[in-house]
């Protein structure tokens, strides 16, 4: 409902608008042949976009923004092998913990989305996205010259802060181009598949790094990670060039919007308000003429970050997103630790050499299932109801996986059976977690009252990325206690922490609302009605 609001006051009272509407109905001719041509323009504008190819091209460029961010986020694997030469595809405890620290440094930097969201509503989405892409290219090249832990950790933090600009701008653009569209769920459901495609970039970078090692170049011998990072920088750079040439701004321009309406003789306003009142006096003033007054359309007062942080529904959504990020990221960071542990010790019993391939196949399968089924289920069940059900599935899943592993190990089945069960469990978890992320993004996009506050709203909710950074604490404690206690105690405690965190997140979703409310969440003075709805119907009509 809030998608058809604007954040400035109207000088025309609602009673006068209703009176004019009633008079227009009484005076309207019964024949459709006498309709005002301005009404045809209004109907054509409401029918949908007049340039579908242009919208498709812009949507493709928005997807490329997320592809660039995925390449940047997954470029870590090549550098860990450089900093820890002893690390293999399986990775020991030191390499796994080092990787988790770098991942969380990236997540901590992503919390800078608060600033980028504020900037996207004022500077424009396109400007913020191009700044982020340029910064990502510089960060990729700089990470190629990093040879110490401190330097690379700082660069990963900077990369997270810069890439947040691309993510925030991309989400804001998705909200703009899918506003009021029934296909928004289908558009957002493609993001996991795009993230999977981005994870293939570092594989090519690793291949290039190995080929460059055989060449024996002095520069590449001094900086072993430079070749791989240059490959990532090249991919991001090509995307940045394409965005600079083809990406169009989606943030509505208030000044140009007002001028366009004035030059078009207010056809849309006349179609709704009527051309004149019954008073034929020279002193009579039509409502359409009154709306032309500049005093009736002042500059909008955007919602501030403080107003959003004090909105109850936004805080509940932030808490739900934070708990989801915490337990889902903790599971991913702990996966190298618990995957190769035998199932009777609370692990997954997977072969270490196959873990990378298994994760890649699972990511592809999960993204495909999300793209196929999530939009259909949302249409049948509903967005909020589906998210609540998925939130309750996480604590159940974190409880069943270790218990089932113990049962399988006690029955004496072959290790291959236990590994197959663990792979299926990982696929279920990846699918549910990815679907929950899509649902959260849809809730975030619907939480913004209008386009002028979309970036700020998305930026505020990006604070949840800090809880992804806290996941390194869980993994760090597990690695520290692995030498002091038995593997069963450590892994059992990890599963218990994950289940408890997921249970807390499921409880929070009971207080969640699909959209904010006026007065309770959004100040009433910031909004003015531009639409109407029937209280007995779920449908809404905007002017």
RACORPE-V219415 format. One record per residue. N is the residue number from 1. RES is the residue in three letters. SS is DSSP state (alpha for helix, beta for strand, coil for the rest). PHI is phi in degrees with one decimal (999 if undefined). Layout:
N & RES & SS & PHI
N & RES & SS & PHI
This chain:
1 & UNK & coil & 999
2 & UNK & alpha & -78.9
3 & UNK & alpha & -65.9
4 & UNK & alpha & -107.9
5 & UNK & beta & -113.8
6 & UNK & beta & -127.3
7 & UNK & coil & -98.7
8 & UNK & coil & -139.9
9 & UNK & coil & -81.0
10 & UNK & coil & -103.4
11 & UNK & coil & -83.2
12 & UNK & coil & -99.5
13 & UNK & coil & -72.3
14 & UNK & alpha & -64.6
15 & UNK & alpha & -62.3
16 & UNK & alpha & -65.2
17 & UNK & alpha & -64.0
18 & UNK & alpha & -64.6
19 & UNK & alpha & -63.3
20 & UNK & alpha & -64.8
21 & UNK & alpha & -65.8
22 & UNK & alpha & -64.9
23 & UNK & alpha & -63.8
24 & UNK & alpha & -65.9
25 & UNK & alpha & -67.2
26 & UNK & alpha & -69.3
27 & UNK & alpha & -88.4
28 & UNK & coil & -69.5
29 & UNK & coil & -70.7
30 & UNK & coil & -74.3
31 & UNK & coil & -89.1
32 & UNK & alpha & -78.4
33 & UNK & alpha & -71.9
34 & UNK & alpha & -96.1
35 & UNK & coil & -70.0
36 & UNK & coil & -70.0
37 & UNK & alpha & -62.2
38 & UNK & alpha & -64.3
39 & UNK & alpha & -68.4
40 & UNK & alpha & -64.4
41 & UNK & alpha & -64.1
42 & UNK & alpha & -65.6
43 & UNK & alpha & -66.4
44 & UNK & alpha & -66.1
45 & UNK & alpha & -68.7
46 & UNK & alpha & -81.0
47 & UNK & alpha & -69.6
48 & UNK & coil & 144.9
49 & UNK & coil & -66.2
50 & UNK & coil & -83.0
51 & UNK & coil & -130.1
52 & UNK & alpha & -56.9
53 & UNK & alpha & -59.9
54 & UNK & alpha & -65.4
55 & UNK & alpha & -66.4
56 & UNK & alpha & -63.9
57 & UNK & alpha & -64.6
58 & UNK & alpha & -66.2
59 & UNK & alpha & -66.1
60 & UNK & alpha & -63.9
61 & UNK & alpha & -67.0
62 & UNK & alpha & -66.6
63 & UNK & alpha & -61.7
64 & UNK & alpha & -65.1
65 & UNK & alpha & -61.4
66 & UNK & alpha & -68.8
67 & UNK & alpha & -65.1
68 & UNK & alpha & -62.9
69 & UNK & alpha & -66.0
70 & UNK & alpha & -66.1
71 & UNK & alpha & -63.6
72 & UNK & alpha & -65.3
73 & UNK & alpha & -67.4
74 & UNK & coil & -92.4
75 & UNK & coil & -76.7
76 & UNK & alpha & -72.0
77 & UNK & alpha & -60.0
78 & UNK & alpha & -67.4
79 & UNK & alpha & -78.6
80 & UNK & alpha & -62.1
81 & UNK & alpha & -64.6
82 & UNK & alpha & -77.9
83 & UNK & alpha & -72.4
84 & UNK & coil & -121.2
85 & UNK & coil & -60.6
86 & UNK & coil & -78.3
87 & UNK & coil & -70.7
88 & UNK & coil & -112.4
89 & UNK & coil & -62.8
90 & UNK & coil & -81.3
91 & UNK & coil & 72.3
92 & UNK & coil & -86.1
93 & UNK & alpha & -62.7
94 & UNK & alpha & -62.9
95 & UNK & alpha & -66.2
96 & UNK & alpha & -65.9
97 & UNK & alpha & -67.6
98 & UNK & alpha & -62.7
99 & UNK & alpha & -63.4
100 & UNK & alpha & -65.6
101 & UNK & alpha & -64.0
102 & UNK & alpha & -65.3
103 & UNK & alpha & -61.9
104 & UNK & alpha & -72.2
105 & UNK & alpha & -63.4
106 & UNK & alpha & -66.0
107 & UNK & alpha & -65.8
108 & UNK & alpha & -63.0
109 & UNK & alpha & -66.8
110 & UNK & alpha & -66.8
111 & UNK & coil & -67.0
112 & UNK & coil & -67.4
113 & UNK & alpha & -59.2
114 & UNK & alpha & -59.9
115 & UNK & alpha & -70.9
116 & UNK & alpha & -67.3
117 & UNK & alpha & -64.0
118 & UNK & alpha & -61.6
119 & UNK & alpha & -69.7
120 & UNK & alpha & -65.2
121 & UNK & coil & -80.8
122 & UNK & coil & -116.2
123 & UNK & coil & -88.7
124 & UNK & coil & 110.3
125 & UNK & alpha & -67.2
126 & UNK & alpha & -63.4
127 & UNK & alpha & -62.2
128 & UNK & alpha & -64.7
129 & UNK & alpha & -64.5
130 & UNK & alpha & -67.7
131 & UNK & alpha & -62.0
132 & UNK & alpha & -64.1
133 & UNK & alpha & -64.7
134 & UNK & alpha & -62.8
135 & UNK & alpha & -65.4
136 & UNK & alpha & -66.0
137 & UNK & alpha & -62.7
138 & UNK & alpha & -63.6
139 & UNK & alpha & -65.6
140 & UNK & alpha & -60.8
141 & UNK & alpha & -66.2
142 & UNK & alpha & -64.4
143 & UNK & alpha & -65.7
144 & UNK & alpha & -66.4
145 & UNK & coil & -94.7
146 & UNK & coil & -79.5
147 & UNK & coil & -128.0
148 & UNK & coil & -119.4
149 & UNK & alpha & -64.3
150 & UNK & alpha & -64.2
151 & UNK & alpha & -62.4
152 & UNK & alpha & -71.1
153 & UNK & alpha & -63.5
154 & UNK & alpha & -65.3
155 & UNK & alpha & -68.6
156 & UNK & alpha & -66.6
157 & UNK & alpha & -63.4
158 & UNK & alpha & -63.5
159 & UNK & alpha & -63.0
160 & UNK & alpha & -64.1
161 & UNK & alpha & -66.6
162 & UNK & alpha & -73.6
163 & UNK & alpha & -67.9
164 & UNK & alpha & -61.3
165 & UNK & alpha & -62.3
166 & UNK & alpha & -68.1
167 & UNK & alpha & -64.9
168 & UNK & alpha & -64.1
169 & UNK & alpha & -63.5
170 & UNK & alpha & -64.2
171 & UNK & alpha & -65.3
172 & UNK & alpha & -63.7
173 & UNK & alpha & -66.4
174 & UNK & alpha & -60.9
175 & UNK & alpha & -64.0
176 & UNK & alpha & -69.4
177 & UNK & alpha & -79.1
178 & UNK & coil & -110.1
179 & UNK & coil & -61.8
180 & UNK & coil & 74.5
181 & UNK & coil & -93.6
182 & UNK & coil & -74.0
183 & UNK & coil & -90.5
184 & UNK & alpha & -62.1
185 & UNK & alpha & -61.5
186 & UNK & alpha & -65.9
187 & UNK & alpha & -66.1
188 & UNK & alpha & -72.4
189 & UNK & coil & -66.6
190 & UNK & coil & -79.6
191 & UNK & alpha & -62.6
192 & UNK & alpha & -59.2
193 & UNK & alpha & -67.4
194 & UNK & alpha & -65.7
195 & UNK & alpha & -62.5
196 & UNK & alpha & -63.7
197 & UNK & alpha & -61.8
198 & UNK & alpha & -66.6
199 & UNK & alpha & -71.0
200 & UNK & coil & -77.9
201 & UNK & alpha & -59.4
202 & UNK & alpha & -61.9
203 & UNK & alpha & -63.1
204 & UNK & alpha & -65.9
205 & UNK & alpha & -64.9
206 & UNK & alpha & -64.3
207 & UNK & alpha & -64.4
208 & UNK & alpha & -65.2
209 & UNK & alpha & -64.4
210 & UNK & alpha & -68.5
211 & UNK & alpha & -67.2
212 & UNK & alpha & -68.9
213 & UNK & alpha & -64.6
214 & UNK & alpha & -75.9
215 & UNK & alpha & -74.7
216 & UNK & coil & 74.6
217 & UNK & coil & -71.4
218 & UNK & alpha & -66.3
219 & UNK & alpha & -63.9
220 & UNK & alpha & -73.8
221 & UNK & alpha & -72.6
222 & UNK & alpha & -73.2
223 & UNK & coil & -123.3
224 & UNK & coil & -62.6
225 & UNK & coil & -86.7
226 & UNK & alpha & -67.7
227 & UNK & alpha & -63.6
228 & UNK & alpha & -65.4
229 & UNK & alpha & -69.6
230 & UNK & alpha & -65.9
231 & UNK & alpha & -64.6
232 & UNK & alpha & -63.6
233 & UNK & alpha & -63.9
234 & UNK & alpha & -66.4
235 & UNK & alpha & -63.2
236 & UNK & alpha & -65.5
237 & UNK & alpha & -64.5
238 & UNK & alpha & -65.3
239 & UNK & alpha & -64.8
240 & UNK & alpha & -62.3
241 & UNK & alpha & -64.8
242 & UNK & alpha & -64.6
243 & UNK & alpha & -65.4
244 & UNK & alpha & -63.8
245 & UNK & alpha & -89.8
246 & UNK & alpha & -116.5
247 & UNK & coil & -71.2
248 & UNK & coil & -112.9
249 & UNK & coil & -71.0
250 & UNK & coil & -110.4
251 & UNK & coil & -71.7
252 & UNK & coil & -60.3
253 & UNK & coil & -100.5
254 & UNK & alpha & -64.4
255 & UNK & alpha & -68.0
256 & UNK & alpha & -67.9
257 & UNK & alpha & -64.6
258 & UNK & alpha & -67.6
259 & UNK & alpha & -64.6
260 & UNK & alpha & -62.3
261 & UNK & alpha & -69.4
262 & UNK & alpha & -67.9
263 & UNK & alpha & -75.4
264 & UNK & coil & -94.6
265 & UNK & coil & 59.4
266 & UNK & coil & 54.8
267 & UNK & alpha & -62.6
268 & UNK & alpha & -67.5
269 & UNK & alpha & -67.7
270 & UNK & alpha & -66.3
271 & UNK & alpha & -63.9
272 & UNK & alpha & -89.0
273 & UNK & alpha & -88.6
274 & UNK & coil & 91.8
275 & UNK & coil & -81.4
276 & UNK & coil & -161.4
277 & UNK & coil & -88.6
278 & UNK & coil & -63.8
279 & UNK & coil & -68.2
280 & UNK & coil & -90.9
281 & UNK & coil & -68.2
282 & UNK & coil & -67.9
283 & UNK & coil & -84.6
284 & UNK & coil & -70.9
285 & UNK & coil & -128.6
286 & UNK & coil & -72.3
287 & UNK & alpha & -66.9
288 & UNK & alpha & -63.9
289 & UNK & alpha & -68.6
290 & UNK & alpha & -64.9
291 & UNK & alpha & -72.0
292 & UNK & alpha & -74.0
293 & UNK & coil & -62.3
294 & UNK & alpha & -63.2
295 & UNK & alpha & -69.4
296 & UNK & alpha & -80.9
297 & UNK & coil & -127.4
298 & UNK & coil & -71.5
299 & UNK & coil & -63.4
300 & UNK & coil & -69.5
301 & UNK & coil & -101.4
302 & UNK & coil & -71.3
303 & UNK & coil & -68.0
304 & UNK & coil & -91.5
305 & UNK & alpha & -63.7
306 & UNK & alpha & -64.3
307 & UNK & alpha & -62.6
308 & UNK & alpha & -72.3
309 & UNK & alpha & -71.2
310 & UNK & coil & -100.0
311 & UNK & coil & -78.9
312 & UNK & alpha & -57.4
313 & UNK & alpha & -66.4
314 & UNK & alpha & -68.0
315 & UNK & alpha & -65.2
316 & UNK & alpha & -65.8
317 & UNK & alpha & -64.0
318 & UNK & alpha & -63.8
319 & UNK & alpha & -64.9
320 & UNK & alpha & -65.2
321 & UNK & alpha & -65.0
322 & UNK & alpha & -66.4
323 & UNK & alpha & -66.6
324 & UNK & alpha & -61.9
325 & UNK & alpha & -64.4
326 & UNK & alpha & -66.0
327 & UNK & alpha & -74.8
328 & UNK & alpha & -69.5
329 & UNK & alpha & -69.7
330 & UNK & alpha & -60.7
331 & UNK & alpha & -62.7
332 & UNK & alpha & -65.8
333 & UNK & alpha & -71.7
334 & UNK & alpha & -84.7
335 & UNK & alpha & -58.7
336 & UNK & alpha & -61.8
337 & UNK & alpha & -80.8
338 & UNK & alpha & -94.6
339 & UNK & alpha & -69.8
340 & UNK & coil & -89.5
341 & UNK & coil & -76.1
342 & UNK & coil & -58.0
343 & UNK & alpha & -65.1
344 & UNK & alpha & -72.5
345 & UNK & alpha & -101.2
346 & UNK & coil & 87.4
347 & UNK & coil & -95.4
348 & UNK & coil & -102.8
349 & UNK & coil & 68.6
350 & UNK & coil & -96.5
351 & UNK & coil & -70.6
352 & UNK & alpha & -63.6
353 & UNK & alpha & -70.0
354 & UNK & alpha & -97.4
355 & UNK & alpha & -62.5
356 & UNK & alpha & -61.1
357 & UNK & alpha & -65.4
358 & UNK & alpha & -62.7
359 & UNK & alpha & -63.1
360 & UNK & alpha & -66.5
361 & UNK & alpha & -65.7
362 & UNK & alpha & -63.6
363 & UNK & alpha & -61.7
364 & UNK & alpha & -67.3
365 & UNK & alpha & -64.2
366 & UNK & alpha & -64.4
367 & UNK & alpha & -63.7
368 & UNK & alpha & -65.2
369 & UNK & alpha & -68.4
370 & UNK & alpha & -63.4
371 & UNK & alpha & -63.8
372 & UNK & alpha & -84.5
373 & UNK & alpha & -102.6
374 & UNK & alpha & -60.6
375 & UNK & alpha & -59.7
376 & UNK & alpha & -67.3
377 & UNK & alpha & -67.2
378 & UNK & alpha & -61.6
379 & UNK & alpha & -65.8
380 & UNK & alpha & -86.8
381 & UNK & alpha & -92.9
382 & UNK & coil & 114.2
383 & UNK & alpha & -64.8
384 & UNK & alpha & -68.0
385 & UNK & alpha & -64.0
386 & UNK & alpha & -66.6
387 & UNK & alpha & -65.7
388 & UNK & alpha & -63.8
389 & UNK & alpha & -65.3
390 & UNK & alpha & -67.3
391 & UNK & alpha & -62.6
392 & UNK & alpha & -75.4
393 & UNK & alpha & -75.9
394 & UNK & alpha & -65.6
395 & UNK & alpha & -61.1
396 & UNK & alpha & -66.0
397 & UNK & alpha & -66.3
398 & UNK & alpha & -68.3
399 & UNK & alpha & -90.4
400 & UNK & alpha & -72.5
401 & UNK & alpha & -58.2
402 & UNK & alpha & -67.7
403 & UNK & alpha & -66.1
404 & UNK & alpha & -65.1
405 & UNK & alpha & -63.2
406 & UNK & alpha & -65.1
407 & UNK & alpha & -63.8
408 & UNK & alpha & -64.2
409 & UNK & alpha & -68.6
410 & UNK & alpha & -72.1
411 & UNK & coil & -79.8
412 & UNK & coil & 76.3
413 & UNK & coil & -74.6
414 & UNK & coil & -60.6
415 & UNK & alpha & -59.2
416 & UNK & alpha & -63.8
417 & UNK & alpha & -67.6
418 & UNK & alpha & -63.2
419 & UNK & alpha & -65.7
420 & UNK & alpha & -63.7
421 & UNK & alpha & -62.1
422 & UNK & alpha & -64.9
423 & UNK & alpha & -64.8
424 & UNK & alpha & -63.2
425 & UNK & alpha & -63.3
426 & UNK & alpha & -64.3
427 & UNK & alpha & -65.2
428 & UNK & alpha & -63.1
429 & UNK & alpha & -63.7
430 & UNK & alpha & -63.1
431 & UNK & alpha & -67.1
432 & UNK & alpha & -66.6
433 & UNK & alpha & -65.3
434 & UNK & alpha & -65.2
435 & UNK & alpha & -65.1
436 & UNK & alpha & -64.0
437 & UNK & alpha & -63.3
438 & UNK & alpha & -63.7
439 & UNK & alpha & -64.6
440 & UNK & alpha & -63.6
441 & UNK & alpha & -61.6
442 & UNK & alpha & -64.7
443 & UNK & alpha & -66.1
444 & UNK & alpha & -65.8
445 & UNK & alpha & -65.0
446 & UNK & alpha & -82.9
447 & UNK & alpha & -77.6
448 & UNK & coil & -75.7
449 & UNK & coil & -69.7
450 & UNK & coil & -162.5
451 & UNK & alpha & -65.5
452 & UNK & alpha & -71.6
453 & UNK & alpha & -120.8
454 & UNK & alpha & -64.4
455 & UNK & alpha & -61.2
456 & UNK & alpha & -63.6
457 & UNK & alpha & -63.8
458 & UNK & alpha & -64.1
459 & UNK & alpha & -64.1
460 & UNK & alpha & -62.8
461 & UNK & alpha & -73.8
462 & UNK & alpha & -73.0
463 & UNK & alpha & -60.1
464 & UNK & alpha & -60.8
465 & UNK & alpha & -62.7
466 & UNK & alpha & -61.4
467 & UNK & alpha & -72.7
468 & UNK & alpha & -65.3
469 & UNK & alpha & -67.3
470 & UNK & alpha & -68.2
471 & UNK & alpha & -62.8
472 & UNK & alpha & -65.0
473 & UNK & alpha & -65.8
474 & UNK & alpha & -64.6
475 & UNK & alpha & -67.5
476 & UNK & alpha & -63.6
477 & UNK & alpha & -63.2
478 & UNK & alpha & -65.1
479 & UNK & alpha & -68.6
480 & UNK & alpha & -70.9
481 & UNK & alpha & -84.1
482 & UNK & coil & -65.1
483 & UNK & coil & -89.0
484 & UNK & coil & -89.2
485 & UNK & coil & -125.8
486 & UNK & coil & -70.5
487 & UNK & alpha & -65.2
488 & UNK & alpha & -64.3
489 & UNK & alpha & -66.4
490 & UNK & alpha & -65.3
491 & UNK & alpha & -66.3
492 & UNK & alpha & -62.5
493 & UNK & alpha & -65.9
494 & UNK & alpha & -64.0
495 & UNK & alpha & -63.4
496 & UNK & alpha & -65.9
497 & UNK & alpha & -64.2
498 & UNK & alpha & -62.2
499 & UNK & alpha & -65.7
500 & UNK & alpha & -66.5
501 & UNK & alpha & -64.6
502 & UNK & alpha & -65.1
503 & UNK & alpha & -65.2
504 & UNK & alpha & -62.5
505 & UNK & alpha & -65.5
506 & UNK & alpha & -66.4
507 & UNK & alpha & -66.8
508 & UNK & alpha & -63.8
509 & UNK & alpha & -64.6
510 & UNK & alpha & -66.5
511 & UNK & alpha & -93.0
512 & UNK & coil & -79.8
513 & UNK & coil & -117.0
514 & UNK & coil & -74.2
515 & UNK & coil & -138.0
516 & UNK & coil & -67.4
517 & UNK & coil & -118.7
518 & UNK & beta & -68.9
519 & UNK & coil & 76.4
520 & UNK & coil & -69.6
521 & UNK & coil & -109.7
522 & UNK & beta & -115.6
523 & UNK & coil & -57.8
524 & UNK & alpha & -63.1
525 & UNK & alpha & -68.6
526 & UNK & alpha & -86.0
527 & UNK & coil & -124.3
528 & UNK & beta & -140.2
529 & UNK & beta & -65.0
530 & UNK & coil & -129.7
531 & UNK & beta & -149.7
532 & UNK & beta & -139.7
533 & UNK & beta & -148.6
534 & UNK & coil & -87.5
535 & UNK & coil & -63.7
536 & UNK & coil & -96.5
537 & UNK & coil & -132.7
538 & UNK & coil & -87.2
539 & UNK & coil & -85.0
540 & UNK & beta & -132.6
541 & UNK & beta & -120.5
542 & UNK & beta & -109.3
543 & UNK & coil & -86.0
